[in-house]
Amino acid sequence: MNLSLSLRPWLLAAPLLGLAVTACQPGSNSAGNQPDLIRANIDTTVRPGDDFYNYANGTWFKQHPIPASESNWGIGKEVQNEVYARLRKLNEEAAKTKAAPGSVQQKIGDFWATGMDSVTINKQGIAPLKGELDRIQAIKSVADVQAVMAHLQPLGVNTIVGGYVGQDAKNSEKMALQLWQSGLGLPNRDYYFNKDARTKNIRQEYTNHLVKMFSLLGQDAATAQVSAKRVVELETKLAGASRKLEALRDPYANYNKMAVSGLDKLTPGLSWKPWLAQMELGKADTVIVGQPEFYREAGRLLQSAPLDDWKAYLQWQLVHAFAPTLSQDFDNENFRFYGTVLQGAKEQRARWKRVLDAEENAIGEALGQLFVQEYFPPATKKRYEELTANVVASFREHINALDWMSDSTKQKALVKLTKITRKVGYPEKWKDYSSLQIDRSSYAQNVMRANQWAYRYNINKLGKPVDRTEWGMTPQTYNAYYNPSNNEIVLPAAIFAIPGLIDANADDAIIYGYAGASTIGHELTHGFDDEGSQFDDKGNLRNWWTKKDRQLFQQRVNGIVRQFNGYTVLDSLHINGKATAGENIADLGGIVIALDAFKKTEQYKKGEKINGLTPVQRYFLGYALGWQTHQRDERLAQSILTDVHSPAQFRINGPFADVPEFYEAFNVKPGDKLYLPDSARVKIW
């Protein structure tokens, strides 16, 4: 499901108890014996005008090397550890309690118990998947292949049908069946074709991984080699018909609405109506196809590739989906490739953390109910609602002051901004898990049933009114998003926390930089980035700009694309300016909008220094705190190919180079590495 404008897999932090929006008076930041967190992180050996990322966070990086179990480490992981500890406590208590059958506490306790019971998991081996493996082995026709895919997809197995129910981009009041490119075992299409040494090695290791997994399934060495070859060849053909990362960000190009009967024309020889009925989507009469060329090729392969190719492919996708829930040999090999080869982690994370991650995916809102009750009181929610209102007010002023946008477009932009729904902290209405069965028989089976529940929860939306109260993230998630179809920003409770900083000691500069800019302002700007700006105030994909205004906006977008295309990240790898444009625009917008909101605070107006730092300096350092994360080269290389976000270093250095107040605050001059002449600086919102 594509929430690309919205979902942010970043490592920012989040408030467990919350930061004070109305903070202490400037000068009182180091109350008691608590050190100034901002000052303590600075590496004075780095010039701020050369590399603000390492200037602001360098000392922290030296004191916090990446643990062997991780591919990256930063403030978000520190916050995550705090949340993990609290969730573990909730789970252990639930597992010991004789809770009422079917209750939230019973489901949490049983999920935890089966996930932590590695002895039973190792004894069961591949047994939890035996029924599905037998089903695959019994395939005798193309119709059987389709039927098995229809059966496996609700279980959480990746197949060539990337189907889900979501809002119609051009009619946000309607829920529509959507098909997106799918079915690859490597992160995206580029891994199958790029010719650099790093990617070639990953392809070879992928083949080795497939051979090992087929061997663990019981195949002899020669058969495992053949099976691996079948999978790689089939996936390479699917990858060849898949769109590149940047192409997936064009909402018009990825909107191809047709009658379900049109799918039969797209894939001659295949009948989709019965296939969709098998997937419990039989009542759909129309479908929005993201990438028709992918489904054209997938349909061709269904009819032309040998059945043994499809058997091998489905066996692989099944074991890949559930490897972390199976015996240690499957789990270890899965980690070796996806954790070590792809991301550089040296050892597995603690089992209890991995079980909590799986539980988050399975019954996250059930955990969220307990989490909020204990750790996020209503008063904290109110604080962040007020901060959000201040940033929205600043954005309104920015729109009114634009010198490149006409009044008619400004009025529409202001209407859209006013209508953005602000969801802060946690949902008003929780998901109902009463129909989900969780017991203590099998960890893998619990995950399967949770996947089935989530699948049906999604497809049951077809033909029903849009539920605009629903959240796409849990309160304990260290993330936030903007949803264009709902025209909403969603800010989970856990996104605002700063580990090691007590509420009473958080000055407004830190709060506005850390939470106001990198979270609230960022998500608001997503409604007006190169992609979000194509949706109107009601969440419909519709042009609301004058032709001239759109051209002037695109000129500014092109400027930020050029700027980020010029950044070299690793060896010869460059940032993909077009793929990351939306996030880069949102970073820059969040910084300048929240900065002007901060200028209305008493701290800014008084201008007093705290530990030698001016209010504006502390604001920029507060923003940099949000991107206090470093990562291994393997993880960095993967992010360049797969992530629409720029690496953390460039989410600081890149947009700061465009902000005049940054130059003034840190005396950045020609000759400094971050210096850009006025004519090269990007200004959008």
N, C-alpha and C positions, 0 to 999 in steps of 0.2 A: 504494500500500500504506500503510495507516494505522498509523504508530507514533507517534501524536500524544502519547502520554504520554512518549514516549521521545526522539524526535528533537528536537534543539535547535539550530535554525539561528541560533545566536548567535555573538558575536564574542569569545569568551573565548580565552585563550591556552592553550598546551600545552607540555609539557616535551620539549625535544629531547634534552637530556642529563639532565634531571630535576632536581628540587629536593630538597634534603636533608630527610628527615623528622626526623632528629635533627640539629637545626641547631646553629650556633655559640652560644656563651653570649651572653645579652643584654649589649649594650654593645659587642660586637665586630662589629656589623653593617657598619660602614664600614671593613672591613679594607683596608689599603693606601690607595689614593687613590680607591677607588670611592665615589661619592656615594650617600647613602641614597635609593633609588628612591622610597620612600613619601614622604619629606619633600620631595623635589625636585618632586613633582607637585602639591603643595598650592597653592591660590590663596588667600592669606590675606586677600584683599579680600572674600571670601564668608564669611558666617557659617555654620558647620556646621549650626546648628539651623534655618537657612532653606533651604539647598540643599546637601546633603552631596555630591551628584553633582559639582557644579562646585567645591565646596570641595576635594574629594579629587583631582580630575583637571583642574581649570581651567588650571593652568600648562601641563600636557601638551597640552591642546587648543590653547592659543595657539601653542605651539611646533610643533604637528603639524596644520596645516590639511588638509582633505580634498583629496587629489590630484584633478586634473581627470578622471582615468580611473576614479574611484571614486564610488559613491553614499554611502559611509560610510567611516570610518576609525577604527581603534582598535587596541588591543593584539593582538587576534586577527589583524588584517591584518599587524601587525609580525611576529608569529610565522609567519604564512603566508609572508611574504617570505623568512624564513630557510629554511623547508621548501622553498619553490620553488627557491631557489638550490641546495639539496642534491639535489633531484630532477632539476633541469636537468643537473647534473653527471653523475648516473647515466645520464640519457637520452643525453647527448652521447657518453658513453663507449660505451654500448650500440650507438648508431648507427654508430660507427666500427669496432666489433668484428665480425669475421666469425664470428658465433655460429652454433651448430648449428641447422639448420632445426627449427622447432617448439619451441625452447627459450624460456624466459622472457625471456632477454636479447635474442633475435632479435625477439620480438613487441614488446618495449618499443622497441627500436631502429627497427624498421620503422614503428611507429605514429608515433613522433616525427618520423622523416624525412618521411613523407607530410604530416603536419600542418604542418611548417615549410616545405614546398615550395610557397610561394604562387604561384610562376611557373606550375607545372604545374596547380595548382588553378584559376588564372584562365584558363588555356588550355582546361581541360575545361568550364568554365562549368556549364551545367545537365545536361551529358551523363551524370553519374553517376545522375541521377534519370529518365533518358529512358524506361527500361523500365517504371518504375512510373507515370509520367505517361501512357504509352500504355495501360497496363492500366486506368487510371481513365477515359480517354477512350472506351474500348471498352464501357463500361457500357451495357446495354440493358434491364435489369430490376431489380426490387428484390433478387432473388436475386443478381444481379451486384454490387449495392452491398454486400450482406452478404459475398460472397466476397472482394471487394477489401478490405474492412475486416479480414477474417480474415487476409488476406495482409499487410497493412500493419502491423497491431498488433505482431507480433514484430520488425519492423524498427525499432520505437521511435516510431511515428506515433500521435498521440493521436486516438482515435475515440470513439464513443458507448459502446463496451464497455470499461469500466474493470475488466477482469478480472485476477485474480492468485490464486495459491495461498498460503494462510496458515493458521495454526493456528485451529481452531474455538474461538471465545471461550468456549464452554460445555463444551468437551471438548479441553483443550490437548494431549492426546496424539494428536489427529487433525489431518491436513492437509486443508483443505477448499477448494473453489473458492469464490471470493468475487467479488461484483460491486459496484463503487462508482461513484457518479456521476462523469462524465467529459466530455470533448469540447469544452471551452470554450477560446477563444483568449485571452480576458482572464483576469486572475488568479482571479476568482471571480464568483459570480452578482451581487453588489452593483454591480459595475461596469456592468452592463447596465441598472440601474434607478435608482440613486441620482441625485438631482436637483440636488446642489450643483454649483457652477460648475466646480470642479476635475474632477469625474468626467464632467460633460458634455463638457468639453474633451478628456478622454482618449478618450471614445467617438468624437468626431469625428476625432481623430488616428488612432484604430484603423481607421476607415473609410479614411482617407487611406493608411494603411500597407498595407491590403489591396489598394487600387487599385494602389499602386506595385509590390507583389509580383506581382500578376497581370500587370502590364505587363512586368516582368522575365521572366516566363514566356513572353512573346511575344504577349500579347493587345493589341489596339488600345485606344485610350483609352475608347471607348464600351463595348466588351465588358468591359474591366476594371472599369468602374463598375458594370455589371450584376452581374458575378461577386461583387464586394465586397458589394453589396446583398443578394444571395442568402445569403452567409455570415453577415452580421450578423443577418438576419431568422431564419435557422435557429438560430443560436447563442442568440439572445434567447429563443426558445421553449424551448430546452434549459435555459437559465438559469432561466427561470420555474418549472421543475419541480425545480430543484436546491435543496438545503437550505442554510440559512445556516451561517456558521462555528460559532456556538455550538451549533447543533442537531447538528452532526457529532460532538460530544463526548459524546453520550449513548449508552453502549454497548448498552443494551437497545433503544432506539428504532432503532438502526442494525444490529440483528441480526434478520434475517427469513429463517429457514431453511426451505427447501422442496425438494421433488423437482424435478429438472430439468424434468419435465413441467409443473410449476407455472409455469414461465416462459412457456409457451405460453398459459396462462390469463391471465397478467399482460399479455401483448402479443398479443391475439387476431389470428389471421391470419399470425403468424410461427411458424416451427418452429425451436426452439433446438437440438435434438439434432444435426442435420446442421451447423448453424452452429458449434457448439462443436467438432464433429469437425474442421472446417476449421481451427480454431484449435488443433488438437492436444490438445483437452480432452474428447475423445469418451468417455473412460472415467468421467467424472464422473456420478454419479447424483443427488447432492444439491448444492445451491448456497445460499450465504448472501448475500442481497441487502441491501445497506446501505440503499438508498433506493428502494423499489418504485415510488413515484410518478414518479421520474426515468425508470425503464425503461418504465413505462407510456406516458409521453409520447414517449420515444425510439422506441418501437415504433409509436406512432400516426404519428409524423413519417416513419418509414421507408416507410410505405404511402401517406401522403397528400402529402408534399412532392414536387414535380417532380424527375425524375431529374437535370435540369441543376443543381438546387440541391445535390444530393449530390455531383455531379461537382465543382462549384466548391468545396464544403466539403472534400472529400478532397484536391483539388489544393492548397488552402491549407494544410491540416494537414501534408501531405507536405513542402512547401517550408519551412514554419515549423520543422518538426523538424530539417531539415538545412541551413538557411540559414547557420549558422556554419561549415559545412564546405565551402561552395560558393564561387564566385568573389566578388571583393571587393564588387561591387555588391549582391549578396544579403546578404552579411555586414554591410555598412555600413547598409543599410536596416533590417535586423533590429535592429542596435544602436540606430539612431536612435529606434525606437519603444520597444523593451523596455529599453534602457539609459538613454536620455536622457528621453523623455517620461514613462515610468513611474517611473524611479528617479533622474533628475537628473544622471547622469554626463555629463561634457562631452566626453570622448573615449574611444576604445577602449583597453582595456588592452593591454599588449604581447602580441604574438601568441604568444610562447613560454609565457606564463602561461595563455593560453586553451587552448593545446594540452595543457598539463599538466592543466587542469581536465577536458578531454574524456577524456584518458587515465585520469584518476582514476575517471571513470564507467565506462570501458570495461574496464580491467584493474587496478583499484586494488589488489587484494591481491598481484598480481605485483610492483607497485612497493613494496608494503608489506614484502615479504620482503627486498628489497634495503635498504630504509630501516632496518628493525629491525636487520639485521646490522651496519650501520655506525654507527647513531646511538642505539640504545636497548638497552644491555647488560642482562643478567639482574639485576645488582645494583640498577639503578634500578627495575626492575619490583618487586623485593622491598620497596623503600622505600615505594612507593605502596600495596602490599598491606597493609603495617603501618598506614599512615595510615587506610586504609579500615576496617580492623578497629577502630581507636580510635573512629572516628565511629559505626560500628555499635553499639559498646558504649554510647556516649552516648545513642543513639536508644533502646536498650533501657531505659535508666534513665528517659528521658522518658516512655515508655509506662507503665512501672510507677508513675510519679508522677502520672499524669493524675487529676484530681479529677472529671472529667465522664464517665468511661468505667467501666462495670462490670467486675468481675473476670473474668467469663466471656468478654467480648469482648476484654479485655486479653490473656488467654491465647492466643486465636486470633491476635491481632495480633503477639504475641511469636513464635509459631510461624512466621508468615509472614515476619517480619523475619529469623529464624534461617535460613530456607530460601532467602533471596535469594542467588542465585549472583552472585559478584563476579568479573567479567572485567576484568583490568587489563593495559594495555599492548598486547598483541597476541594473536592466536589461537594455540592449540596445534596446530591443523590448518589448513592453507591450502587455498584453492580451487584446483582443478585446471583449468588453462586449455588443456590439451593438445588439446582438440577445436576450439579457436578458431583460425580462420585469419586471420592478419594478414600483409599483404605491402606492397609499395611501389607498387602500381598506382593506388590512389585513396584519398584521405583519407575521403571520404564513405562509400565502400564498406567501409572498415575499421570505421567507426563503426556502419554498418548490421549488419555481421557480429557485432560486439561486442554490439549490442542483441539480435540473434537468440540469441546464446549466453546472455545473461542471462535472456531470456524462457524459453528451454528449461530452463535451470538451475532456474528457479522452478517451472514447471509440472510438471517431472519429480518434484517432491516429492509430488504428488498420490498418495495411497494408500500412501505410504512412512512409516516411523517418523519422528517429529520429531527433527531433529538439533539438540540443545541446545548443541552446541559451536560452532555457526556464529555468526559476527559479522555485524552489519548495518552496520558501519563499518570503514574501514581504519585501521591504526595511525597513519597520518599525517594523520588527520582532526582538526580542531580542534572537537570536539564530544563529546557523550556521550549516553547514553540509558538509560531504563528500559523494559524490554519486559514488559508485564503477563502475557502468555501464558506466558512462560518464567520469570516472577518473577526477573528478573535485572537487574543494572546493568552497563553496558558502558562502560569508561573507556579510550579509545584513548590511546596513548603521547603523542600531540601535545596532549592537553588540559591538561597541567600546566605547560607552559613559561612562563617570564616573561622576555621579552627584556631584556637589559641587566643581569640579575642572576645572579651566579655562585653556584653551589651553597653554597659555604662561607659566603656572606654572607647567606643567607636565614634569618631568625629564625623561630621557630615561629609567631609571631603572623601573619606574612604567609602562611605555608604553610596554616595552619588557616583563615584568612579566605578566601584565594584558591582553594586546591584543596579544602580540607575542607568549606567552606560552599557555595560557588557551583558546585561540581561534585559531590563525593561525597555530601554531605548533601542537596543538591538532588535528585539522582537517587534516593536512598533514599526521600525523602519522596514522590516520585511514586508509589511503591507504596501510599501512604496518602493521596493527594489525593482530590478529589471523584470522579475517574474511576477511578484505580488502586485505590482502597479497595473497589471493587465486585468485584475479583478476589481469589480465595482464595490460599492458600499454594502450591497446585499450578498456579496460573495460569488457573483457571476462573472465568468470570463467574457468581458465585454469592454470595448474601447470607450473610455470616458474622457479621453484627451483630445485637444485640437491637434491637427496634423503637425503644426509648427511646434507646439509644446512637446509633442512626442519626439520630434527630431532633435530638439534642444536637449531633452533628457537623455536620448540615446548618445549624443555627443559626449555627455558627461560620463555615461556608462562606459563608453569606449575608452575614455581616459583612464578609468580605474582598471579596465582590462589590460591596457598597455602597461600600466604601472606594475601590476602583479605578474604579468608575463615576463617581466624583466628580472624577477628574483630567482636566483639559482639556490636550490635547497640542498641537494646532495649530489656529488659528482656532477653529472651533466643534466640532472633532473631539474626542470623548471616548474614553478607553479603554473597551473592551467588557469589563466586569467578569466577565460570565458566560463569555465565550469564553476569557478569560485566567486564569480561576480556578485551574486546575490548576498553571500555572506560578507564579502568585503564592503559592499555598500552598506549593509546593516551595521557592521562594526564602526565604520566612519560616521554614519548617521547617529548611532547610539552615543558616540563620544561627544559630538558637538551639541546634540540636543540636551543630554544630561548635564553637560558643562554649563549651559545657559540656565538650566534649572538650579544648579548649584550656586550660581552667581546671585540668586535671590536669598540665600541663607545668611544668617547672622555671621557665621564663620567666615564666609567669603568677604562680606562687607567690612568686617573688622580688620581683616588682613593680617592677623597676628600669626607668627610662626609657632610651630610645634616641633620641638627638637631640631630647630634649624631649618625646617621645611615650611615654605609658604603654603597657604590653602590650595592654590592651583597646582603646585608641585605634588601635594598629597593627593589631589584628585587624580592626576595622571598615574601616580604610583598605585593608587587604589584600583584603577582599571587594570594595570599591569599585574596586580595580585591575582586577578581573575584568570590570567593566562600563565600562572606560575606552574608550568608543567614542562618536563623534558622527556624525550623518548629515544628509543633505540633506532639505529639506522634502518633496520628491517621494517619497523613500524612506520617510520617516516616515509620510506619508499612506497609502502602500500598505500599510505594516505594520499600521496601525490596522484596515484592512479585511480583511487576509488572514492575520495572524500571531496565534497563540495565546499569544505572549509579549508582555509589556508592553515599551514602549521602555526603553532602558537607564537613562535618568534615573529612571524610576519603579521599576526593579528594585532601586534603591538607596534612594531617598527613601521609597518606599512601605513596604517591610517594616521599615526602620529605625525608622519612626514607631511601630511596634508593639512594639519591644524595649526593656524598661526599662534594660538596661545601656547602651544608646546614649544615653539621657537623662543617665545618670550620667557617662559618659565625656566627653561634650562639653557638659555643663551646659546642656542644652536646657530652656527654661522657657516658661511660658505667654506668648504673644505672638510666639514664634518660629513661622515658617511651617510647620515640620514637627511642631509640638507637637500631640499628641492627648491629651485627658483620659483617665484610666484606663478609664473606662466605654466609650470608643470604640476602644480598642486591641484588636486581634484576637490571640487566642492559641488555637492549634489543637494542634500537637504540641510 
